[in-house]
Amino acid sequence: MDDEMRRQIALFRYGLIAPLLQQSPRGAQKAMLEAAVKQTYTLPNGEVRRFSERTLERYLASYRKDGLEALYPEQRADQDRPRVLPQSVIERAIALRKEQPLRTVEQLIVMLETEGLAPEGFVRRSTLAAHLRKAGAERAKTLRKQRTWQRYTANEVHEIWQCDVCDSLRIPDPASSGKMRVARLVAVLDDKSRYICYAFFSFRENLPALEHALKKAIISHGTPHVFYCDNAKIFQSTQLSEVAARLGFEIRHSRPFLPQGRGKLEKFFGYMERSFRPEAELCVQRGTIANLDDLNRYFSAWLEKMYHQRVHSTLKKRPVVVMESHGPLRFVDPVVLEDAFQWTYSAKVDKTACIRVQGNTYEVEPILVGQTVSLRYDPYNLARIQVWWEGKQYADAVPLKLRRHTDKRVTRADAKTDEPTVNPGISFLETISTQREQERKEKLGRTSFVRTTKEGERT
């Protein structure tokens, strides 16, 4: 390491401790130290690392004793000789990794330096990582070996919902001249009962599909306390976080590469693939499933008549029975629900008090000329757009030129077809679909003539 690099590192170290040199209460200094150790820093030599509280305190004490010179890195005695990690250092690093598999190589190096087993800067990240690999103590491998899992189930119905997407069968897409496309099942499962709060097939795995499933589930069952999902892009969106914040539930993501927490939904997908998919593929061959509408109609019947009525192997009960044991539901006012699922867009108001959104032109209040306003709207209805500026809502934007009626990200809607389909024979799915419709009609017929007395007795 040349003198200029040593100087740059010394100045960098001083920058780390400079805020701590000020006369401040002990509690304030402690808080600054705790904040500093959470930061990631890029050193003058390009190395990225964190610093422990003990290291920063050592820098601070050295500077107060001997000034800036004390912060210069020491010249290595073996500068011109290749370094070999002592076996004791390697063994200690392996032990530290096994003790806590989540420790990164950078953390291990800091711990080795803190324990005095290696001078600062002596252990290189790539060298230690190679030794850990050779010893079978890689971070991911150690995690898999040492991590144990306990089966967890929510205490109450609607306490935790799980959501995920499963690629399934291929069906015709009328919007693409009948081209076969993969249908993806978006499902929301209640952790306690294994009941599917809502699920539907879509050609897309995107935010509108996720929002549709979540919104339908909330309309039917109210909001959960926790919405549990993986780290896919659609589950990391700011829009989803805003929905949760407005409706008062928590979004909880599973750890990357550790899908064990989503096992209940994976099990449902597996059962769906074994039970529903073969029948649906037969219907596709016969022509009774010609689009997504057909597929979802048959799937809803299968879900209600087969899955929800089947005794679950773990619960020893039917999901529909467990679902009925729920406590008070957290239903949402329809106006609040619609508002929560609105999308947000920023636009600058021009000199004519107009804004442009996806090819449409709208007029806003003249007082907003020159300002960048926040627009909130239903992506399926661009005719009405709310206008907000600095936390205050103004009059809705007035459409002057409406070329698009829906957001371009949702216009490729799943196509519908009114063409008659071929029906060469009665399929299993068609049978349960017919039974389901008949039962619903009978239920509606019975409840239409039920009268309730003042004492609550039925007559």
Phi, psi and omega per residue, in radians:
M1 nan 2.141 -3.111
D2 -1.356 2.975 -3.053
D3 -1.116 -0.647 -3.118
E4 -1.139 -0.695 3.112
M5 -1.173 -0.686 3.095
R6 -1.087 -0.668 3.111
R7 -1.139 -0.775 3.139
Q8 -1.083 -0.686 3.133
I9 -1.183 -0.683 3.110
A10 -1.095 -0.761 3.104
L11 -1.130 -0.651 3.098
F12 -1.097 -0.761 3.134
R13 -1.116 -0.653 3.099
Y14 -1.108 -0.695 3.105
G15 -1.057 -0.547 3.117
L16 -1.165 -0.714 -3.018
I17 -1.708 -0.110 -3.086
A18 -0.932 -0.802 3.135
P19 -1.088 -0.416 -3.087
L20 -1.451 -0.211 -3.116
L21 -1.370 -0.298 -3.140
Q22 -1.216 2.585 3.076
Q23 -1.236 1.960 -3.115
S24 -2.537 2.738 3.121
P25 -0.998 2.655 -3.115
R26 -0.988 -0.714 -3.134
G27 -1.111 -0.669 3.138
A28 -1.170 -0.717 3.123
Q29 -1.131 -0.673 3.100
K30 -1.085 -0.713 3.130
A31 -1.135 -0.694 3.120
M32 -1.149 -0.679 3.090
L33 -1.085 -0.796 -3.131
E34 -1.096 -0.635 3.109
A35 -1.221 -0.656 -3.095
A36 -1.164 -0.673 -3.088
V37 -1.232 -0.274 3.121
K38 -1.479 -0.213 -3.086
Q39 -1.466 2.686 3.005
T40 -1.879 2.283 -3.042
Y41 -2.081 2.601 3.037
T42 -1.842 2.038 -3.102
L43 -1.318 2.835 3.122
P44 -0.985 -0.473 3.131
N45 -1.506 0.095 3.102
G46 1.619 -0.144 -3.139
E47 -1.245 2.409 3.112
V48 -1.874 2.202 -3.098
R49 -2.777 2.993 3.019
R50 -1.956 2.861 3.129
F51 -2.130 2.397 3.118
S52 -1.358 2.831 3.117
E53 -1.075 -0.670 -3.130
R54 -1.134 -0.678 3.118
T55 -1.115 -0.779 3.130
L56 -1.112 -0.682 3.102
E57 -1.141 -0.612 3.106
R58 -1.173 -0.743 3.066
Y59 -1.031 -0.754 -3.088
L60 -1.106 -0.792 -3.141
A61 -1.151 -0.701 -3.140
S62 -1.125 -0.735 -3.128
Y63 -1.152 -0.758 -3.133
R64 -1.128 -0.474 -3.111
K65 -1.496 -0.829 -2.992
D66 -2.192 0.125 3.088
G67 1.357 -2.818 -3.037
L68 -1.072 -0.618 -3.104
E69 -1.016 -0.503 -3.113
A70 -1.234 -0.255 -3.125
L71 -1.612 -0.095 3.098
Y72 -1.219 2.408 3.058
P73 -1.096 2.467 3.111
E74 -1.259 2.486 3.057
Q75 -1.229 2.323 -3.115
R76 -1.308 2.422 3.103
A77 -1.182 -0.479 -3.106
D78 -1.808 0.640 -3.023
Q79 -1.000 -0.670 -3.076
D80 -1.734 0.195 -3.138
R81 -2.100 2.511 3.118
P82 -1.123 2.544 -3.129
R83 -1.728 2.504 3.042
V84 -2.208 2.268 -3.138
L85 -1.192 2.232 3.069
P86 -1.062 2.583 -3.130
Q87 -1.064 -0.568 3.136
S88 -1.114 -0.629 3.113
V89 -1.193 -0.760 3.141
I90 -1.095 -0.796 -3.119
E91 -1.112 -0.678 3.122
R92 -1.175 -0.671 3.115
A93 -1.103 -0.723 3.117
I94 -1.121 -0.731 3.135
A95 -1.119 -0.715 3.122
L96 -1.138 -0.670 3.129
R97 -1.155 -0.763 -3.129
K98 -1.200 -0.534 3.118
E99 -1.132 -0.690 3.106
Q100 -2.492 1.678 -3.064
P101 -1.043 -0.337 -3.108
L102 -1.342 -0.174 -3.119
R103 -1.157 2.303 3.100
T104 -1.451 2.963 3.105
V105 -1.089 -0.698 3.114
E106 -1.046 -0.738 3.118
Q107 -1.110 -0.708 3.137
L108 -1.099 -0.712 3.133
I109 -1.098 -0.773 3.118
V110 -1.056 -0.726 -3.131
M111 -1.160 -0.692 3.104
L112 -1.114 -0.710 3.114
E113 -1.183 -0.698 -3.132
T114 -1.130 -0.646 3.139
E115 -1.357 -0.084 3.109
G116 1.407 0.221 -3.135
L117 -1.414 -0.336 -3.133
A118 -2.603 2.435 3.083
P119 -1.139 2.713 3.137
E120 -1.100 2.292 -3.136
G121 1.492 -0.066 -3.098
F122 -1.304 -0.744 -3.073
V123 -1.578 2.115 3.105
R124 -1.575 2.537 -3.082
R125 -1.025 -0.839 -3.079
S126 -1.117 -0.637 -3.140
T127 -1.157 -0.835 -3.129
L128 -1.147 -0.690 3.130
A129 -1.066 -0.659 3.126
A130 -1.144 -0.721 3.115
H131 -1.150 -0.683 3.116
L132 -1.137 -0.688 3.110
R133 -1.098 -0.788 -3.124
K134 -1.090 -0.568 -3.118
A135 -1.538 0.037 -3.126
G136 1.249 0.436 -3.112
A137 -1.943 0.569 3.047
E138 -1.085 2.667 -3.030
R139 -1.050 -0.869 -3.100
A140 -1.148 -0.703 -3.114
K141 -1.171 -0.699 3.125
T142 -1.161 -0.650 3.094
L143 -1.063 -0.786 -3.114
R144 -1.142 -0.645 -3.107
K145 -1.228 -0.752 -2.945
Q146 -1.691 -0.307 -3.071
R147 -1.343 2.239 3.070
T148 -1.933 2.664 -3.059
W149 -2.147 2.388 3.032
Q150 -1.930 2.410 3.117
R151 -1.190 2.228 -3.101
Y152 -2.129 2.402 3.049
T153 -2.350 2.411 3.129
A154 -1.019 2.638 -3.122
N155 -1.332 -0.523 -3.060
E156 -2.274 2.703 3.014
V157 -1.137 2.400 -3.136
H158 1.203 0.256 3.019
E159 -1.287 -0.779 -3.139
I160 -2.301 2.265 2.974
W161 -1.920 2.448 3.006
Q162 -1.875 2.512 3.135
C163 -2.397 2.432 3.098
D164 -2.834 3.043 -3.113
V165 -2.193 2.409 -3.123
C166 -2.207 2.151 3.030
D167 -1.259 2.299 -3.054
S168 -2.254 -2.341 -3.003
L169 -1.338 2.965 3.097
R170 -1.815 2.340 3.138
I171 -2.338 2.868 3.127
P172 -1.204 2.558 3.047
D173 -2.037 1.798 -3.117
P174 -1.004 -0.488 -3.137
A175 -1.249 -0.270 3.120
S176 -2.052 0.662 3.112
S177 1.024 0.652 3.087
G178 1.373 0.184 3.123
K179 -1.084 2.449 -3.133
M180 -1.343 2.250 -3.140
R181 -2.288 2.708 3.127
V182 -1.299 2.220 3.052
A183 -1.603 2.291 -3.100
R184 -1.933 2.277 -3.124
L185 -1.638 2.071 3.046
V186 -1.731 2.102 -3.022
A187 -2.265 2.498 3.046
V188 -2.102 2.020 -3.052
L189 -1.981 2.387 3.035
D190 -1.415 2.191 -3.018
D191 -1.118 -0.686 -3.062
K192 -1.237 -0.843 -3.006
S193 -1.710 -0.238 -3.011
R194 1.137 0.240 3.119
Y195 -1.306 2.424 3.099
I196 -1.514 1.861 -3.107
C197 -1.148 -0.621 3.012
Y198 -2.928 2.533 3.074
A199 -2.735 2.547 3.089
F200 -2.752 2.752 3.106
F201 -1.605 2.474 3.110
S202 -2.505 2.745 3.034
F203 -1.431 -0.178 -3.024
R204 -2.106 2.534 2.998
E205 -1.988 1.398 -3.068
N206 -2.449 -3.109 -3.079
L207 -1.079 -0.777 3.108
P208 -1.011 -0.676 3.119
A209 -1.147 -0.750 3.110
L210 -1.099 -0.798 -3.129
E211 -1.087 -0.673 3.129
H212 -1.066 -0.814 -3.128
A213 -1.135 -0.787 -3.119
L214 -1.138 -0.737 -3.126
K215 -1.127 -0.755 3.117
K216 -1.099 -0.699 3.126
A217 -1.123 -0.712 -3.139
I218 -1.191 -0.680 3.111
I219 -1.046 -0.694 -3.085
S220 -1.437 -0.592 -2.961
H221 -2.215 0.010 -3.039
G222 1.406 -3.034 -3.099
T223 -1.606 2.610 3.035
P224 -1.446 3.058 2.990
H225 -1.512 -0.613 -3.120
V226 -2.343 2.337 3.058
F227 -1.929 1.890 -2.980
Y228 -1.798 2.219 -3.076
C229 -2.646 3.093 -3.139
D230 -1.582 -2.808 -3.053
N231 -1.827 0.386 3.097
A232 -1.088 2.789 -3.046
K233 -1.001 -0.707 -3.074
I234 -1.173 -0.449 3.138
F235 -1.527 -0.117 -3.134
Q236 -1.792 0.108 -3.034
S237 -1.239 2.583 3.066
T238 -1.113 -0.609 -3.129
Q239 -1.063 -0.761 3.128
L240 -1.130 -0.690 3.105
S241 -1.091 -0.650 3.134
E242 -1.209 -0.674 3.081
V243 -1.027 -0.813 -3.134
A244 -1.095 -0.722 -3.124
A245 -1.150 -0.666 -3.116
R246 -1.305 -0.519 -3.091
L247 -1.761 -0.098 2.996
G248 1.393 0.694 3.001
F249 -2.268 2.847 -3.058
E250 -1.731 2.383 2.996
I251 -1.688 2.182 -3.116
R252 -2.174 2.174 -3.107
H253 -1.736 2.460 3.028
S254 -1.252 2.760 3.139
R255 -1.241 2.486 3.124
P256 -0.982 2.391 3.089
F257 1.166 0.192 3.089
L258 -2.198 1.441 -3.028
P259 -1.486 0.097 -3.007
Q260 -1.018 -0.570 -3.104
G261 -1.191 -0.240 -3.123
R262 -1.824 0.381 -3.042
G263 -1.081 -0.591 -3.102
K264 -1.117 -0.739 3.132
L265 -1.249 -0.646 3.082
E266 -1.088 -0.651 3.120
K267 -1.151 -0.690 3.084
F268 -1.101 -0.778 3.125
F269 -1.034 -0.711 3.124
G270 -1.089 -0.741 3.118
Y271 -1.159 -0.708 3.108
M272 -1.060 -0.742 -3.136
E273 -1.133 -0.593 -3.130
R274 -1.431 -0.590 -3.014
S275 -1.735 -0.860 -3.052
F276 -1.502 -0.779 -3.005
R277 -1.001 -0.813 -3.141
P278 -1.026 -0.680 3.122
E279 -1.192 -0.680 3.136
A280 -1.169 -0.683 3.111
E281 -1.118 -0.612 3.074
L282 -1.124 -0.700 3.114
C283 -1.162 -0.607 3.083
V284 -1.115 -0.747 3.118
Q285 -1.094 -0.670 -3.124
R286 -1.393 -0.265 -3.137
G287 1.623 0.037 3.134
T288 -1.407 -0.264 2.946
I289 -2.010 1.835 -3.069
A290 -1.993 -0.070 -3.121
N291 -2.880 -3.129 -3.119
L292 -1.159 -0.608 3.113
D293 -1.031 -0.797 3.115
D294 -1.077 -0.804 -3.107
L295 -1.060 -0.791 -3.109
N296 -1.216 -0.554 3.097
R297 -1.136 -0.809 3.116
Y298 -1.174 -0.666 -3.137
F299 -1.126 -0.727 3.127
S300 -1.062 -0.698 3.112
A301 -1.156 -0.762 3.113
W302 -1.086 -0.723 -3.120
L303 -1.081 -0.780 -3.076
E304 -1.323 -0.710 -3.040
K305 -1.542 -0.479 -3.048
M306 -1.882 -1.133 -3.015
Y307 -1.139 -0.882 -3.078
H308 -1.192 -0.364 -3.124
Q309 -1.705 -0.033 -3.105
R310 -1.535 2.372 3.111
V311 -1.181 2.125 -3.109
H312 -1.296 2.397 -3.038
S313 -1.127 -0.528 3.134
T314 -1.562 -0.770 -3.092
L315 -1.298 -0.461 -3.031
K316 1.087 0.363 3.091
K317 -2.465 2.870 3.054
R318 -1.377 2.448 3.132
P319 -0.953 -0.653 -3.115
V320 -1.140 -0.560 3.124
V321 -1.235 -0.772 3.123
V322 -1.129 -0.668 3.138
M323 -1.047 -0.628 -3.098
E324 -1.212 -0.157 -3.138
S325 -1.566 0.203 -3.074
H326 -1.145 2.724 3.048
G327 -1.513 -2.738 3.126
P328 -1.041 2.313 3.137
L329 -1.525 2.557 -3.123
R330 -1.681 1.246 -3.133
F331 -1.229 2.681 -3.078
V332 -2.007 2.399 3.061
D333 -0.991 2.324 -3.087
P334 -0.948 -0.653 3.136
V335 -1.159 -0.755 3.117
V336 -1.118 -0.688 -3.137
L337 -1.120 -0.812 3.131
E338 -1.080 -0.696 -3.127
D339 -1.147 -0.650 -3.101
A340 -1.143 -0.558 -3.080
F341 -1.642 0.186 3.071
Q342 -1.278 2.614 3.092
W343 -1.628 2.771 -3.101
T344 -2.088 2.451 -3.126
Y345 -2.577 2.474 3.122
S346 -1.827 2.421 3.134
A347 -2.568 2.566 3.111
K348 -1.650 2.323 -3.132
V349 -1.409 2.182 -3.114
D350 -1.412 -3.076 -3.050
K351 -1.168 -0.338 3.129
T352 -1.664 0.252 -3.138
A353 1.095 0.652 3.132
C354 -2.101 2.680 3.027
I355 -2.237 2.775 3.123
R356 -2.209 2.265 -3.120
V357 -2.301 1.924 3.073
Q358 0.894 0.819 3.100
G359 1.515 -0.186 3.098
N360 -1.597 2.595 3.099
T361 -2.019 2.307 -3.121
Y362 -2.262 2.676 3.071
E363 -1.869 2.381 3.120
V364 -2.143 3.126 -3.115
E365 -1.116 2.387 -3.096
P366 -1.011 -0.467 -3.109
I367 -1.111 -0.287 -3.090
L368 -1.634 0.069 -3.127
V369 -0.978 2.281 3.117
G370 1.493 -0.135 -3.110
Q371 -1.644 2.647 3.006
T372 -1.640 1.964 -3.033
V373 -1.797 2.786 3.073
S374 -1.767 2.243 -3.107
L375 -1.919 2.368 3.101
R376 -2.151 2.290 -3.039
Y377 -2.718 2.764 3.007
D378 -1.407 2.112 -3.083
P379 -1.077 -0.288 3.119
Y380 -1.659 0.049 -3.121
N381 -2.629 1.589 -3.130
L382 -1.461 0.076 3.121
A383 -1.279 -0.420 -3.127
R384 -2.165 2.099 -3.137
I385 -2.282 2.174 3.072
Q386 -1.376 2.563 -3.132
V387 -2.081 2.183 3.136
W388 -2.223 2.491 3.059
W389 -2.601 2.193 -3.141
E390 0.913 0.760 3.054
G391 1.393 0.037 -3.127
K392 -2.000 2.405 3.123
Q393 -1.579 2.325 3.103
Y394 -1.889 -3.125 3.140
A395 -1.056 2.546 3.129
D396 -1.024 2.595 3.089
A397 -1.146 2.402 -3.118
V398 -1.689 2.091 -3.133
P399 -1.143 2.231 3.043
L400 -1.836 -0.677 3.114
K401 -2.424 1.865 -3.045
L402 -1.890 1.649 3.133
R403 -1.564 -0.589 3.121
R404 -2.031 2.416 3.112
H405 -1.798 -0.250 3.100
T406 -2.335 2.721 3.086
D407 -1.067 2.460 -3.070
K408 -1.090 -0.358 3.135
R409 -1.384 -0.148 3.115
V410 -2.150 0.068 -3.083
T411 -1.297 -0.416 3.096
R412 -1.410 1.034 -3.083
A413 -1.211 2.728 3.108
D414 -1.090 2.126 -3.004
A415 -1.210 2.594 3.055
K416 -1.909 2.714 3.104
T417 -2.359 2.434 3.111
D418 -1.836 0.091 -3.115
E419 -1.263 2.464 3.106
P420 -1.152 2.542 3.140
T421 -1.851 2.676 3.136
V422 -1.284 2.434 -3.127
N423 -2.324 1.392 -3.075
P424 -1.298 -0.286 -3.112
G425 -2.959 2.819 3.141
I426 -1.436 2.144 3.128
S427 -1.638 2.912 3.103
F428 -1.067 -0.776 -3.130
L429 -1.129 -0.632 3.119
E430 -1.169 -0.625 3.125
T431 -1.113 -0.870 -3.114
I432 -1.231 -0.480 3.075
S433 -1.160 -0.741 3.103
T434 -1.131 -0.740 3.108
Q435 -1.068 -0.712 -3.128
R436 -1.103 -0.796 3.135
E437 -1.106 -0.697 3.134
Q438 -1.115 -0.745 3.127
E439 -1.122 -0.666 3.133
R440 -1.160 -0.691 3.114
K441 -1.138 -0.732 3.125
E442 -1.131 -0.682 3.130
K443 -1.134 -0.733 3.104
L444 -1.130 -0.675 3.127
G445 -1.124 -0.686 3.134
R446 -1.207 -0.781 -3.056
T447 -1.289 -0.321 -3.136
S448 -1.158 -0.496 -3.041
F449 -1.916 0.237 3.108
V450 -1.449 2.202 3.080
R451 -1.942 2.527 -3.139
T452 -2.039 2.277 3.122
T453 -1.359 3.004 3.140
K454 -1.110 -0.522 -3.134
E455 -1.427 -0.022 3.109
G456 1.563 0.121 3.136
E457 -1.576 2.438 3.120
R458 -1.454 2.548 3.126
T459 -2.190 nan nan
